[in-house]
Amino acid sequence: MRDFRGKVAVITGAASGIGLGMARTFGREGMRVAMLDRRRGALEAAAEEVRGLQIDALAIETDVSDDKSVEEAAKQIEAEFGRVDIVCNNAGVLLHDKDLADIPMAEWDWIIGVNLYGVIHGVRSFLPRIKKHGEGGHIVNTASIGGFQVGAAMRTPAYAVTKFGVVALSEGLRNELGGSNIGVSVLAPAATDTGIYRSARDKPEKFGAPDVGPDPTPATLRAGAQPDQIGRRVLDAVKRGEFYIFTHLETRDWLLKRHEGIIDSFDSLERFEAEIERIPRMGVFAAEKNE
Ligand SMILES: NC(=O)c1ccc[n+]([C@@H]2O[C@H](COP(=O)([O-])OP(=O)(O)OC[C@H]3O[C@@H](n4cnc5c(N)ncnc54)[C@H](O)[C@@H]3O)[C@@H](O)[C@H]2O)c1
């Protein structure tokens, strides 16, 4: 997409942080923005702030973990703005410092519900609406650098589980939409100065008691990127039709290390085949379909 003026951007998790940064950035580009979030008060305040920048902003209280809520929001956006051009499936929550086997099922439901089903619901409700007008558009799914590697020091493995899912979903979508006029990107931020570490404070009761302890936000996040910088990075990538949107150069080395470790693991398979038995090759299937 290159022509943004008057077009409509839908952004979930827009009451704060990266979602709000994207709302301001796309709005400054002349787009109308539909801002969706579960926290009504914070969402209204954020939308007011955005309107103060002379941006046409619509605030819709939405729970992305609930397919009906997302579909209702989509209907309201169509009624108010008449079209959808860019969708940023960005709402997300974080579980940290919990070992995998100790996470209650209700919290698994919460983090998978928001981070993964939230994106699935966004694609199901909005992709058909972008297709409907035929003029093209773009879907940006917010994963994380945690969707590409599971950092031992971060102690956020359940979060990474959901973000790997977002990367897979986005790659699948890219396969499906390749050659069409609808672009796809997956956003992989690292430390950004937002409230993500406080997300369990607003956890709905049905997913277990909200956290009321001290603010656990690490200093690395506070010293991290500003949400508007991420917004500008996303806008630039959408203009250029880029799929992977990384935000921190130092994370390239993290991924290099991970990928080298994976590729090196094939040495053991070579040894196994040489010493023990040969496993049949898959022929053309992998090369043709899995590139
Ligand atoms: N901040 C970082 O360092 C960082 C790094 C990598 C990825 N991310 C990702 O960026 C995205 C935005 O997070 P952020 O860092 O701006 O944090 P944030 O907490 O400021 O923003 C997340 C927003 O999502 C909303 N939300 C939570 N549950 C929701 C639900 N069920 N329905 C609708 N909205 C809901 C919250 O109310 C909040 O406004 C998330 O997907 C997060 O995982 C953030």
Ligand as a Chemical Component Dictionary entry (heavy atoms), coordinates in Angstrom:
data_LIG
# 
_chem_comp.id                   LIG 
_chem_comp.type                 NON-POLYMER 
_chem_comp.pdbx_formal_charge   0 
_chem_comp.three_letter_code    LIG 
# 
loop_
_chem_comp_atom.comp_id 
_chem_comp_atom.atom_id 
_chem_comp_atom.alt_atom_id 
_chem_comp_atom.type_symbol 
_chem_comp_atom.charge 
_chem_comp_atom.model_Cartn_x 
_chem_comp_atom.model_Cartn_y 
_chem_comp_atom.model_Cartn_z 
_chem_comp_atom.pdbx_ordinal 
LIG N1  N1  N 0  6.515  -3.881 24.754 1  
LIG C1  C1  C 0  7.369  -4.763 24.271 2  
LIG O1  O1  O 0  8.567  -4.759 24.604 3  
LIG C2  C2  C 0  6.880  -5.779 23.287 4  
LIG C3  C3  C 0  7.832  -6.622 22.692 5  
LIG C4  C4  C 0  7.391  -7.569 21.784 6  
LIG C5  C5  C 0  6.053  -7.659 21.456 7  
LIG N2  N2  N 1  5.142  -6.829 22.043 8  
LIG C6  C6  C 0  3.743  -6.982 21.658 9  
LIG O2  O2  O 0  3.204  -5.733 21.294 10 
LIG C7  C7  C 0  1.784  -5.790 21.417 11 
LIG C8  C8  C 0  1.296  -4.543 22.116 12 
LIG O3  O3  O 0  1.726  -4.577 23.462 13 
LIG P1  P1  P 0  2.381  -3.327 24.203 14 
LIG O4  O4  O 0  3.787  -3.661 24.471 15 
LIG O5  O5  O -1 2.038  -2.092 23.476 16 
LIG O6  O6  O 0  1.655  -3.424 25.636 17 
LIG P2  P2  P 0  0.379  -2.635 26.218 18 
LIG O7  O7  O 0  -0.021 -3.393 27.416 19 
LIG O8  O8  O 0  0.710  -1.199 26.363 20 
LIG O9  O9  O 0  -0.717 -2.786 25.073 21 
LIG C9  C9  C 0  -1.498 -3.950 24.906 22 
LIG C10 C10 C 0  -2.936 -3.540 24.786 23 
LIG O10 O10 O 0  -3.725 -4.712 24.526 24 
LIG C11 C11 C 0  -4.946 -4.554 25.255 25 
LIG N3  N3  N 0  -5.609 -5.839 25.477 26 
LIG C12 C12 C 0  -5.284 -6.808 26.354 27 
LIG N4  N4  N 0  -6.195 -7.801 26.312 28 
LIG C13 C13 C 0  -7.102 -7.459 25.365 29 
LIG C14 C14 C 0  -8.259 -8.087 24.856 30 
LIG N5  N5  N 0  -8.681 -9.274 25.311 31 
LIG N6  N6  N 0  -8.955 -7.449 23.881 32 
LIG C15 C15 C 0  -8.551 -6.245 23.421 33 
LIG N7  N7  N 0  -7.472 -5.600 23.868 34 
LIG C16 C16 C 0  -6.733 -6.208 24.835 35 
LIG C17 C17 C 0  -4.524 -3.897 26.560 36 
LIG O11 O11 O 0  -5.644 -3.310 27.217 37 
LIG C18 C18 C 0  -3.479 -2.910 26.091 38 
LIG O12 O12 O 0  -4.039 -1.647 25.830 39 
LIG C19 C19 C 0  1.471  -7.077 22.167 40 
LIG O13 O13 O 0  1.005  -8.060 21.264 41 
LIG C20 C20 C 0  2.814  -7.473 22.742 42 
LIG O14 O14 O 0  2.907  -8.850 22.946 43 
LIG C21 C21 C 0  5.528  -5.889 22.948 44 
# 
loop_
_chem_comp_bond.comp_id 
_chem_comp_bond.atom_id_1 
_chem_comp_bond.atom_id_2 
_chem_comp_bond.value_order 
_chem_comp_bond.pdbx_ordinal 
LIG N1  C1  SING 1  
LIG C1  O1  DOUB 2  
LIG C1  C2  SING 3  
LIG C2  C3  SING 4  
LIG C2  C21 DOUB 5  
LIG C3  C4  DOUB 6  
LIG C4  C5  SING 7  
LIG C5  N2  DOUB 8  
LIG N2  C6  SING 9  
LIG N2  C21 SING 10 
LIG C6  O2  SING 11 
LIG C6  C20 SING 12 
LIG O2  C7  SING 13 
LIG C7  C8  SING 14 
LIG C7  C19 SING 15 
LIG C8  O3  SING 16 
LIG O3  P1  SING 17 
LIG P1  O4  DOUB 18 
LIG P1  O5  SING 19 
LIG P1  O6  SING 20 
LIG O6  P2  SING 21 
LIG P2  O7  DOUB 22 
LIG P2  O8  SING 23 
LIG P2  O9  SING 24 
LIG O9  C9  SING 25 
LIG C9  C10 SING 26 
LIG C10 O10 SING 27 
LIG C10 C18 SING 28 
LIG O10 C11 SING 29 
LIG C11 N3  SING 30 
LIG C11 C17 SING 31 
LIG N3  C12 SING 32 
LIG N3  C16 SING 33 
LIG C12 N4  DOUB 34 
LIG N4  C13 SING 35 
LIG C13 C14 SING 36 
LIG C13 C16 DOUB 37 
LIG C14 N5  SING 38 
LIG C14 N6  DOUB 39 
LIG N6  C15 SING 40 
LIG C15 N7  DOUB 41 
LIG N7  C16 SING 42 
LIG C17 O11 SING 43 
LIG C17 C18 SING 44 
LIG C18 O12 SING 45 
LIG C19 O13 SING 46 
LIG C19 C20 SING 47 
LIG C20 O14 SING 48 
# 
